[in-house]
Amino acid sequence: MYICPKDTMKIYNRIQEVLKGKKISKAALARGVNVNKSNVGRWCKNTSQPSLATIFDIADFLEVSAHELIPPKATEKGIEM
């Protein structure tokens, strides 16, 4: 798991947005990929990041492409599309 530096607020993943869009709780995701709920919370806040293997597990559980979970370019203020 990657811990993000506290002095930056870059968006490294879109897990929270996908969860909201699919109306799936953090607890359900934690159970679905067999991780602690607090890990999912940190991923959703972008304060830590799941491993690449876990990104694929999350994508499988959410029935999305792994590409949908990773923004094309992270910036200081958010995601540039």
C-alpha positions as CSV (number, residue, x, y, z in Angstrom):
1,M,0.0,0.0,0.0
2,Y,1.3,3.4,-1.0
3,I,0.9,6.2,1.6
4,C,0.5,9.6,-0.1
5,P,2.4,12.7,1.0
6,K,0.3,14.9,3.3
7,D,1.5,18.1,1.6
8,T,-0.2,17.2,-1.7
9,M,-3.9,16.6,-2.4
10,K,-3.6,14.8,-5.7
11,I,-6.3,12.5,-6.9
12,Y,-4.6,9.1,-7.4
13,N,-7.8,7.0,-7.8
14,R,-11.5,7.3,-8.4
15,I,-12.7,4.6,-6.1
16,Q,-15.0,6.8,-4.1
17,E,-16.6,8.2,-7.3
18,V,-17.2,4.8,-8.7
19,L,-18.7,3.5,-5.3
20,K,-21.1,6.5,-5.3
21,G,-22.1,6.0,-8.9
22,K,-22.8,2.3,-8.3
23,K,-24.4,2.9,-4.8
24,I,-22.0,0.5,-3.2
25,S,-20.8,1.1,0.4
26,K,-17.2,1.1,1.5
27,A,-18.0,-1.8,3.8
28,A,-19.4,-3.8,0.9
29,L,-16.2,-3.2,-1.1
30,A,-14.0,-4.1,1.9
31,R,-15.9,-7.4,2.2
32,G,-15.8,-8.0,-1.5
33,V,-12.0,-7.7,-1.8
34,N,-11.2,-9.0,1.6
35,V,-9.6,-5.9,3.1
36,N,-10.1,-3.9,6.3
37,K,-12.8,-1.2,5.9
38,S,-10.3,1.4,7.1
39,N,-8.1,0.7,4.1
40,V,-11.0,1.4,1.8
41,G,-11.6,4.7,3.7
42,R,-8.0,5.8,3.1
43,W,-8.2,4.8,-0.6
44,C,-11.4,6.9,-1.0
45,K,-9.7,9.9,0.7
46,N,-6.6,9.3,-1.5
47,T,-4.4,9.3,1.6
48,S,-3.1,5.8,0.7
49,Q,-3.4,3.7,-2.4
50,P,-4.2,0.0,-3.1
51,S,-1.6,-2.1,-4.8
52,L,-2.0,-2.7,-8.5
53,A,-3.2,-6.2,-7.9
54,T,-5.9,-4.8,-5.5
55,I,-6.9,-2.3,-8.1
56,F,-7.8,-5.2,-10.4
57,D,-9.6,-7.0,-7.6
58,I,-11.6,-3.8,-6.9
59,A,-12.4,-3.4,-10.6
60,D,-13.6,-7.0,-10.8
61,F,-15.8,-6.5,-7.7
62,L,-17.3,-3.3,-9.1
63,E,-17.6,-4.7,-12.6
64,V,-15.6,-1.9,-14.2
65,S,-12.3,-1.6,-16.0
66,A,-9.3,-0.9,-13.9
67,H,-8.8,2.2,-16.1
68,E,-12.0,3.6,-14.6
69,L,-10.4,3.6,-11.2
70,I,-7.3,5.5,-12.2
71,P,-7.6,9.1,-13.4
72,P,-5.7,9.9,-16.6
73,K,-3.7,12.6,-15.0
74,A,-3.5,13.7,-11.3
75,T,-3.1,17.4,-10.6
76,E,-2.8,19.5,-7.4
77,K,-6.4,20.6,-7.7
78,G,-8.0,17.5,-9.0
79,I,-8.3,15.5,-12.2
80,E,-7.6,16.9,-15.6
81,M,-9.6,15.1,-18.3
